[in-house]
Amino acid sequence: MSDHRHEDGPRRPGQVKEITSLANPIIKDIKALSVKKNREASGTFMAEGLKLVLDALETGWKIETLIYSKAGQGKPLVERAAARTIAAGGLVLEVSEKVLSSVTHRDNPQMVVGIFKSRWQSLFDIRPKPHETFVALDRVRDPGNLGTIIRTADAAGASGVILVGETTDPFALETVRATMGSIFSLPVTRATPHEFLKWQKSSGTNVIATHLKGAIDYRKADYKSRPVVLLMGNEQAGLPDDLAEAANVKVRIPQQGRADSLNLAVATGVVLFEARRHLLTLADIDG
Ligand code: SAM
């Protein structure tokens, strides 16, 4: 028995359900999580990978179901995840590789999958503090872009991502995959454009909108004197006029070559790390 099993208490026989049939109703319910409406109704989502699942458990995310393939049987870290799931009142399933492939839509699935309770931060609970940076995304459509932005925002030390208007779901499997675990680190908020505009007025933030027609070079924006909201436009249409006009400043990233614009996630990364550079300089001076 590993130290961790000791810490969490041993798993007793009968606490793990074995499933080999694709027709099992529990598996059908889990597969249904590939549809947004079902994720919203259950308030749950799927995340793959043993390390990621353990990290999520350790940071207090509520697990409903842990699924592992037979290959994981007896592995200390899988046992640890199973014991924690049982301790949290969740269900543990040992399944065939075929079942795991069908749940994750992958030929070579990860050995472990967790079904977690989704979490949304309420917009009006966000009270930005000095030196904090948030990313606000207008109608982001592409799951890969959203996942990459959540991952990049996490890496750049941002405090949260605000999804404005009709957006792709941060808890979709493709998005969760692209976050590489950052979905568990960075709070995600959703808001209508009206709610966002109301919040920004009272938030005390400097809203920096990125725009192809921005008058200011992004390197000259003020990232220091107030908390920053970096506002990014939709992949196809860019920012609508109401959001762009309400921002404190519109910045552009000067480009060379023939491309009309940068990919949304790339543009977000460029400006986020510029903001970080300004803040780190300030920290160095203060320190
Ligand atoms: N056709 C769209 C337009 O007219 O804005 C292009 C949208 S671009 C793919 C997606 C978003 O990335 C833009 O709305 C903007 O927020 C940001 N972006 C991309 N390239 C940029 C640049 N060179 N300067 C400023 N923002 C940029």
Residues whose N, C-alpha, C, O or C-beta is under 5 A from the ligand:
A	BS01	SAM	T210 H211 L212 L231 M232 G233 N234 E235 Q236 A237 G238 L239 V251 R252 I253 Q255 S261 L262 N263 L264 A267
